[in-house]
Amino acid sequence: MPPFLSRACFTLLVLCAPAARCRAEDESQRLQAMIDATPMGGELALEPRVYWCAGLRVHRSLRIIGVAGRTVLHRQVPQPFFLLQGKGATVSLEGLALEGGGLDASGVKAVGLGQLRLKAMRVRGCGRVPSGPLPSDRMGATIDGIYAKDVDRAVVQGCVLSENARDGFIGIPVRDLAFQQNLCEGNGRMGATSDVDPEKKVDGPMKVLYLDNQVRDCGTGGLHVESRPGLPPVEARFEGNLVMDCGSRDRGYSWGIVLGDHARGLLKGNRVIRTAMGSKIHGYGSGILVGRLGGPARLESNWVEESRGSGVTLNACTFPVVLEGNVIRNAGQHGLSAYQVPGLKLRRNRVEDAGGSGIWLRLCRDAVLIGNRISRKTPARERKAAAIQAELCQGLKLKNNDLGQGVGLQLDAASRSTNE
């Protein structure tokens, strides 16, 4: 026994370890009374200590703040820490650490809310991340770090969303989402998702900004947005994000970044590294997926490295897509694959060491490829896939592309007949 501890003090320390055995009395009722007593639009400051609570209800505009890293909430029952509601209301949560303890409930649940503002939050361990492959991602209960349904606007900034059973953040929908400078790590499905209501009771997202986030080791992918036909298309911007080591848990699909159904917009300066490298799902595993757009899209200066599938996949995009200045390295399949993308423009992209073709196109009418560079380390005599392969691409135009040595162009008659 250390000489500076009496036997009584030592006994007390033993009885209180681990900390989970020395829980303070549940403070949910006291905290609820404090919330109810705070005037509409007012501020409630919580002390920098540990609280045990769950099921706190906020139904009007309010700001609840703590001291980041020091105001920590634990729970003993499978309920969200906060239940937020109120059309037209603005609720802000700042500087709180929500420790879910593996219990099957989201950390924050906002339904039918005007504005949700989260800043410097930590939300961890809401549900348990399943180990091993699953036949699908349908887990029954919605167990996410942050669950937002029918929310007009959400701003999520400087938060850490980790080790939650499904998504770090999900909006179904958040009509206007700004998600920036957050870390999503070790979540069972996605880092962050912006989607339509699967029950089709409300509409879909209309605007999303993903800016300067880091997403690491999430089960099916990193950052996502999509809507559905019949709704206004989503205006999306993904810029400066890092998505790394995602998509390896085999839940039926895997991607890095998704600009999906009925969306349009810009992907610029993102890095997507090691996508689905541990997955065995056929047909998935692209670093970036763009598909069934609701308007034009531009991919500029992105870096995609090591993906089990194609580095970038464009699928059934009926609107123009432009890729310029992107770097795609070590894709397991094609470096860039495009299917049914009219008016596709590929300019000054670099594709290195793809497992299949550097650029593969099918049914891409009037595609223009200018100044792209495709290279491989594989000796020329061992190469089988073409640098550029095109099938049924009428109006194809190629200019000043560097195809490396060995197998260069592979064009069918429909593509070759109108090729410059």
DRENKOLZA-156442 format. One record per residue (C-alpha): x, y, z. Coordinates in Angstrom, 1 decimal. Example, Ala and Ser with C-alpha at 12.3 -4.5 7.8 and 13.67 -1.06 7.14 Angstrom:
2
[[12.3; -4.5; 7.8]]
[[13.7; -1.1; 7.1]]
% end
This chain:
420
[[0.0; 0.0; 0.0]]
[[1.4; 3.5; -0.9]]
[[2.6; 5.1; 2.4]]
[[0.5; 8.3; 1.8]]
[[-2.8; 6.3; 1.8]]
[[-4.5; 5.2; 5.0]]
[[-6.2; 1.7; 5.0]]
[[-9.6; 3.4; 5.1]]
[[-8.8; 5.5; 2.0]]
[[-7.5; 2.5; 0.1]]
[[-10.6; 0.5; 0.9]]
[[-12.8; 3.4; -0.5]]
[[-10.8; 3.5; -3.7]]
[[-11.2; -0.2; -4.2]]
[[-14.9; 0.0; -3.7]]
[[-15.3; 2.8; -6.2]]
[[-13.4; 1.0; -9.1]]
[[-14.5; 0.9; -11.8]]
[[-16.3; 4.2; -11.8]]
[[-19.4; 2.6; -13.3]]
[[-20.1; 0.9; -10.0]]
[[-20.2; 4.2; -8.1]]
[[-23.0; 5.8; -10.1]]
[[-24.5; 9.0; -8.6]]
[[-28.3; 9.1; -8.3]]
[[-30.1; 9.5; -11.6]]
[[-30.6; 13.2; -12.2]]
[[-33.1; 13.1; -15.1]]
[[-36.0; 14.6; -13.1]]
[[-33.9; 17.4; -11.7]]
[[-32.5; 18.3; -15.1]]
[[-35.9; 18.1; -16.7]]
[[-37.1; 20.6; -14.1]]
[[-34.2; 22.9; -14.9]]
[[-35.0; 22.6; -18.7]]
[[-38.7; 23.4; -18.1]]
[[-37.8; 26.4; -15.9]]
[[-35.5; 27.9; -18.5]]
[[-37.3; 30.7; -20.5]]
[[-37.9; 30.1; -24.2]]
[[-34.8; 31.1; -26.1]]
[[-32.8; 31.0; -22.9]]
[[-29.6; 29.2; -21.9]]
[[-29.0; 26.4; -19.5]]
[[-25.4; 25.9; -18.4]]
[[-24.4; 22.5; -17.0]]
[[-21.4; 22.2; -14.6]]
[[-18.2; 20.4; -15.7]]
[[-19.0; 17.1; -14.0]]
[[-20.6; 13.7; -14.6]]
[[-24.4; 13.5; -14.9]]
[[-26.6; 10.3; -15.0]]
[[-29.7; 11.0; -17.0]]
[[-31.8; 10.1; -20.1]]
[[-35.0; 11.0; -21.8]]
[[-34.7; 14.8; -21.3]]
[[-37.4; 16.5; -23.4]]
[[-37.0; 19.9; -25.1]]
[[-40.0; 21.2; -27.0]]
[[-39.1; 24.8; -27.5]]
[[-36.1; 27.0; -28.4]]
[[-33.3; 26.5; -25.9]]
[[-29.6; 26.4; -25.6]]
[[-27.9; 23.8; -23.3]]
[[-24.2; 24.2; -22.9]]
[[-21.4; 22.4; -21.0]]
[[-17.6; 22.5; -20.8]]
[[-16.3; 20.5; -23.7]]
[[-14.6; 17.3; -22.5]]
[[-15.7; 17.9; -18.9]]
[[-19.5; 17.9; -18.9]]
[[-20.2; 14.2; -19.3]]
[[-23.6; 12.5; -19.5]]
[[-24.1; 8.8; -18.8]]
[[-27.3; 6.8; -18.9]]
[[-28.6; 3.6; -17.2]]
[[-31.6; 3.0; -19.5]]
[[-31.9; 2.6; -23.3]]
[[-33.4; 6.0; -24.0]]
[[-31.9; 9.0; -25.9]]
[[-30.2; 11.5; -23.7]]
[[-32.3; 14.3; -25.4]]
[[-35.6; 14.1; -27.2]]
[[-36.1; 17.3; -29.2]]
[[-39.3; 18.5; -30.9]]
[[-41.0; 21.7; -32.0]]
[[-41.7; 23.1; -35.4]]
[[-40.1; 26.5; -35.6]]
[[-38.0; 25.8; -32.5]]
[[-34.2; 26.1; -32.4]]
[[-32.4; 23.8; -30.0]]
[[-28.6; 24.1; -29.4]]
[[-26.5; 21.6; -27.6]]
[[-22.9; 22.5; -27.0]]
[[-19.9; 21.1; -25.2]]
[[-21.6; 17.9; -23.9]]
[[-20.1; 14.4; -24.0]]
[[-22.8; 11.8; -24.3]]
[[-21.6; 8.3; -23.3]]
[[-24.2; 5.8; -24.5]]
[[-22.7; 2.8; -22.7]]
[[-23.7; 0.4; -25.5]]
[[-27.4; 0.8; -24.7]]
[[-29.8; 0.5; -27.7]]
[[-30.9; 4.1; -28.2]]
[[-29.6; 7.1; -30.1]]
[[-27.7; 9.8; -28.3]]
[[-29.9; 12.7; -29.6]]
[[-33.3; 12.2; -31.2]]
[[-34.8; 15.2; -33.0]]
[[-38.2; 14.7; -34.7]]
[[-40.3; 17.5; -36.1]]
[[-37.8; 20.3; -35.2]]
[[-37.1; 23.7; -36.7]]
[[-33.4; 24.0; -36.2]]
[[-30.9; 21.7; -34.5]]
[[-27.4; 23.1; -33.6]]
[[-24.7; 20.8; -32.3]]
[[-21.3; 22.2; -31.5]]
[[-18.2; 20.5; -29.8]]
[[-20.3; 17.5; -28.9]]
[[-19.1; 14.0; -28.3]]
[[-21.5; 11.1; -28.8]]
[[-20.1; 7.7; -28.3]]
[[-21.3; 4.1; -27.8]]
[[-25.0; 4.4; -28.7]]
[[-25.8; 0.7; -29.3]]
[[-23.1; -1.8; -30.1]]
[[-21.4; -2.1; -33.4]]
[[-22.1; -5.6; -34.8]]
[[-19.0; -7.6; -35.5]]
[[-18.6; -9.6; -38.7]]
[[-20.8; -9.5; -41.9]]
[[-24.6; -8.9; -41.9]]
[[-27.1; -9.8; -44.6]]
[[-28.2; -6.2; -44.6]]
[[-28.0; -3.0; -42.5]]
[[-31.6; -3.3; -41.2]]
[[-31.1; -3.4; -37.5]]
[[-34.7; -2.7; -36.3]]
[[-34.2; 0.2; -33.9]]
[[-32.7; 3.4; -35.1]]
[[-29.5; 3.4; -33.1]]
[[-27.4; 6.4; -34.3]]
[[-25.3; 8.9; -32.6]]
[[-27.6; 11.7; -33.8]]
[[-31.0; 10.8; -35.3]]
[[-32.8; 13.7; -37.0]]
[[-36.2; 13.3; -38.7]]
[[-38.3; 16.0; -40.3]]
[[-35.8; 18.7; -39.3]]
[[-35.7; 22.0; -41.3]]
[[-32.1; 22.8; -40.7]]
[[-29.2; 21.3; -38.8]]
[[-25.7; 22.6; -38.2]]
[[-23.2; 20.1; -36.8]]
[[-19.8; 21.5; -36.1]]
[[-16.7; 20.2; -34.3]]
[[-18.3; 17.1; -33.0]]
[[-16.9; 13.6; -32.4]]
[[-19.4; 10.8; -33.3]]
[[-17.9; 7.4; -32.6]]
[[-18.6; 3.7; -32.1]]
[[-22.4; 4.1; -32.6]]
[[-24.3; 1.0; -33.8]]
[[-25.6; 2.6; -37.1]]
[[-24.7; 6.1; -38.3]]
[[-22.8; 8.8; -36.6]]
[[-25.4; 11.2; -37.9]]
[[-28.5; 10.6; -40.0]]
[[-31.1; 13.0; -41.3]]
[[-34.3; 11.6; -42.8]]
[[-34.6; 14.3; -43.8]]
[[-32.8; 17.3; -42.7]]
[[-33.8; 19.7; -45.4]]
[[-30.7; 21.9; -45.0]]
[[-27.7; 20.2; -43.4]]
[[-24.3; 21.9; -42.7]]
[[-21.9; 19.1; -41.4]]
[[-18.4; 20.5; -40.9]]
[[-15.2; 19.8; -39.1]]
[[-16.5; 16.7; -37.4]]
[[-14.8; 13.4; -36.7]]
[[-16.9; 10.2; -37.4]]
[[-15.0; 7.1; -36.3]]
[[-15.9; 3.4; -35.8]]
[[-19.6; 3.7; -36.5]]
[[-21.4; 0.5; -37.7]]
[[-22.7; 2.0; -40.9]]
[[-22.0; 5.5; -42.3]]
[[-20.2; 8.5; -40.9]]
[[-23.1; 10.8; -41.9]]
[[-26.2; 10.2; -44.0]]
[[-28.7; 12.7; -45.6]]
[[-31.6; 10.9; -47.0]]
[[-35.4; 10.8; -47.6]]
[[-37.9; 9.5; -45.1]]
[[-38.0; 5.7; -45.8]]
[[-41.7; 5.8; -44.7]]
[[-42.4; 8.6; -47.2]]
[[-44.4; 10.5; -44.6]]
[[-42.4; 13.7; -45.2]]
[[-40.2; 15.1; -48.0]]
[[-36.5; 14.9; -48.5]]
[[-33.3; 16.8; -48.2]]
[[-32.9; 20.0; -50.3]]
[[-29.3; 21.2; -49.4]]
[[-26.3; 19.6; -47.8]]
[[-22.8; 20.8; -47.1]]
[[-20.1; 18.4; -46.0]]
[[-16.9; 20.4; -45.3]]
[[-13.6; 19.4; -43.8]]
[[-14.8; 16.3; -42.0]]
[[-12.8; 13.2; -41.2]]
[[-14.5; 9.8; -41.4]]
[[-12.6; 6.7; -40.4]]
[[-13.3; 3.0; -40.0]]
[[-17.1; 3.2; -40.5]]
[[-18.8; 0.0; -41.6]]
[[-20.4; 0.8; -45.0]]
[[-19.0; 4.2; -45.9]]
[[-18.3; 7.8; -45.2]]
[[-20.5; 10.6; -46.4]]
[[-23.8; 10.3; -48.3]]
[[-26.7; 12.3; -49.8]]
[[-29.7; 11.3; -51.9]]
[[-33.3; 12.1; -52.4]]
[[-36.0; 10.7; -54.8]]
[[-37.7; 11.7; -58.0]]
[[-40.8; 13.9; -57.5]]
[[-39.0; 16.0; -54.9]]
[[-36.7; 19.0; -55.5]]
[[-33.2; 17.9; -56.3]]
[[-30.6; 18.2; -53.5]]
[[-28.0; 20.8; -53.9]]
[[-24.8; 19.1; -52.5]]
[[-21.3; 20.2; -51.8]]
[[-18.6; 17.9; -50.5]]
[[-15.3; 19.7; -50.0]]
[[-12.1; 19.0; -48.1]]
[[-13.2; 15.8; -46.5]]
[[-11.1; 12.8; -45.6]]
[[-12.8; 9.3; -45.7]]
[[-10.4; 6.5; -44.8]]
[[-10.7; 2.8; -44.1]]
[[-14.5; 2.6; -44.5]]
[[-16.8; 0.0; -46.1]]
[[-15.3; -3.2; -44.9]]
[[-18.1; -4.7; -42.7]]
[[-20.2; -6.4; -45.4]]
[[-23.7; -5.0; -44.7]]
[[-24.9; -5.3; -48.3]]
[[-23.0; -2.3; -49.8]]
[[-20.0; -0.2; -49.4]]
[[-18.8; 3.3; -50.6]]
[[-16.6; 6.1; -49.6]]
[[-18.6; 9.2; -50.7]]
[[-22.0; 9.0; -52.3]]
[[-23.7; 11.7; -54.5]]
[[-26.8; 9.7; -55.1]]
[[-30.4; 9.7; -56.4]]
[[-31.8; 13.0; -57.4]]
[[-28.8; 15.1; -56.1]]
[[-26.5; 17.4; -57.9]]
[[-23.5; 19.6; -57.0]]
[[-19.8; 19.6; -56.4]]
[[-17.2; 17.2; -54.9]]
[[-13.9; 19.1; -54.6]]
[[-10.6; 18.4; -52.8]]
[[-11.8; 15.3; -50.9]]
[[-9.5; 12.3; -50.1]]
[[-11.0; 8.9; -50.1]]
[[-8.5; 6.2; -49.0]]
[[-8.8; 2.4; -48.7]]
[[-12.5; 1.8; -49.4]]
[[-14.0; -1.6; -48.7]]
[[-10.6; -3.3; -48.7]]
[[-11.9; -5.9; -46.3]]
[[-15.2; -6.5; -48.0]]
[[-16.2; -9.4; -50.2]]
[[-19.4; -7.9; -51.7]]
[[-19.5; -8.1; -55.5]]
[[-20.3; -4.9; -57.4]]
[[-19.6; -2.4; -54.6]]
[[-16.6; -0.8; -53.1]]
[[-16.2; 2.4; -55.1]]
[[-14.3; 5.3; -53.5]]
[[-16.7; 7.8; -55.0]]
[[-20.2; 6.8; -56.3]]
[[-22.3; 9.2; -58.4]]
[[-25.6; 7.9; -59.7]]
[[-29.1; 8.8; -61.0]]
[[-28.5; 12.5; -60.5]]
[[-31.1; 15.2; -60.3]]
[[-28.8; 17.8; -62.0]]
[[-25.2; 18.4; -63.2]]
[[-22.3; 17.3; -61.1]]
[[-18.6; 18.3; -61.0]]
[[-15.8; 16.3; -59.4]]
[[-12.6; 18.4; -59.1]]
[[-9.2; 17.8; -57.5]]
[[-10.2; 14.7; -55.5]]
[[-7.7; 12.0; -54.5]]
[[-9.0; 8.4; -54.5]]
[[-6.6; 5.7; -53.5]]
[[-7.0; 2.0; -52.9]]
[[-10.6; 1.0; -53.4]]
[[-11.8; -2.6; -53.7]]
[[-14.1; -1.6; -56.6]]
[[-13.6; 1.2; -59.1]]
[[-12.0; 4.4; -57.8]]
[[-14.9; 6.5; -59.2]]
[[-18.2; 5.1; -60.5]]
[[-20.7; 7.1; -62.5]]
[[-24.0; 5.3; -63.0]]
[[-27.1; 6.2; -65.0]]
[[-26.5; 10.0; -64.8]]
[[-28.9; 11.7; -67.2]]
[[-27.3; 15.1; -66.5]]
[[-23.8; 16.2; -67.5]]
[[-20.9; 15.2; -65.3]]
[[-17.4; 16.8; -65.4]]
[[-14.3; 15.3; -63.8]]
[[-11.2; 17.5; -63.8]]
[[-7.9; 17.2; -62.1]]
[[-8.7; 14.1; -60.0]]
[[-6.1; 11.5; -59.0]]
[[-7.2; 7.8; -58.8]]
[[-4.7; 5.2; -57.7]]
[[-4.7; 1.5; -57.1]]
[[-8.4; 0.8; -57.8]]
[[-9.2; -2.9; -57.6]]
[[-11.4; -2.7; -60.7]]
[[-11.5; 0.2; -63.2]]
[[-9.9; 3.5; -62.2]]
[[-13.0; 5.3; -63.5]]
[[-16.1; 3.6; -64.7]]
[[-19.1; 5.4; -66.4]]
[[-22.3; 3.9; -67.5]]
[[-25.1; 5.8; -69.3]]
[[-23.6; 9.3; -68.7]]
[[-24.4; 11.6; -71.7]]
[[-22.1; 14.6; -72.2]]
[[-19.4; 13.3; -69.9]]
[[-16.3; 15.4; -69.8]]
[[-13.0; 14.1; -68.4]]
[[-10.2; 16.6; -68.3]]
[[-6.6; 16.3; -66.9]]
[[-7.4; 13.4; -64.6]]
[[-4.6; 10.9; -63.5]]
[[-5.3; 7.2; -63.2]]
[[-2.6; 5.0; -61.9]]
[[-2.3; 1.2; -61.4]]
[[-6.0; 0.3; -61.9]]
[[-6.8; -3.4; -61.7]]
[[-9.1; -3.1; -64.8]]
[[-9.1; -0.4; -67.5]]
[[-7.9; 3.0; -66.5]]
[[-11.1; 4.6; -67.9]]
[[-14.1; 2.4; -68.8]]
[[-17.1; 3.9; -70.6]]
[[-20.4; 2.3; -71.8]]
[[-23.3; 4.1; -73.4]]
[[-21.7; 7.5; -72.8]]
[[-22.9; 9.5; -75.8]]
[[-20.8; 12.6; -76.7]]
[[-18.1; 11.9; -74.1]]
[[-15.0; 14.2; -74.3]]
[[-11.7; 13.0; -72.9]]
[[-8.9; 15.6; -72.9]]
[[-5.4; 15.5; -71.3]]
[[-6.0; 12.5; -69.1]]
[[-3.0; 10.4; -68.0]]
[[-3.3; 6.6; -67.5]]
[[-0.3; 4.7; -66.2]]
[[0.6; 1.3; -64.7]]
[[3.6; -0.3; -63.0]]
[[2.7; -3.7; -64.6]]
[[5.2; -4.5; -67.4]]
[[3.6; -3.8; -70.8]]
[[3.8; -7.5; -71.9]]
[[1.6; -8.5; -69.0]]
[[-1.1; -6.0; -69.4]]
[[-4.6; -7.1; -70.5]]
[[-7.0; -4.3; -69.7]]
[[-6.9; -1.1; -71.9]]
[[-5.9; 2.3; -70.7]]
[[-9.3; 3.5; -72.2]]
[[-12.1; 1.2; -73.1]]
[[-15.3; 2.5; -74.7]]
[[-18.4; 0.5; -75.7]]
[[-21.4; 2.1; -77.6]]
[[-20.2; 5.6; -77.0]]
[[-21.3; 7.5; -80.1]]
[[-19.7; 10.9; -80.5]]
[[-16.7; 10.0; -78.4]]
[[-13.8; 12.6; -78.7]]
[[-10.3; 12.0; -77.4]]
[[-7.5; 14.6; -77.4]]
[[-4.0; 14.6; -75.9]]
[[-4.5; 11.7; -73.5]]
[[-1.3; 9.9; -72.3]]
[[-2.1; 6.2; -72.4]]
[[1.3; 4.9; -71.2]]
[[2.9; 1.9; -72.9]]
[[1.3; -1.4; -73.9]]
[[-2.5; -1.8; -74.3]]
[[-3.9; 1.7; -75.1]]
[[-7.3; 2.2; -76.7]]
[[-10.0; -0.4; -76.9]]
[[-13.0; 1.0; -78.8]]
[[-15.9; -0.8; -80.4]]
[[-17.2; 0.1; -83.8]]
[[-19.9; 2.4; -82.5]]
[[-17.3; 4.4; -80.5]]
[[-14.6; 4.3; -83.1]]
[[-16.7; 5.4; -86.0]]
[[-17.2; 8.9; -84.6]]
[[-13.9; 9.2; -82.7]]
[[-11.4; 12.0; -83.6]]
% end
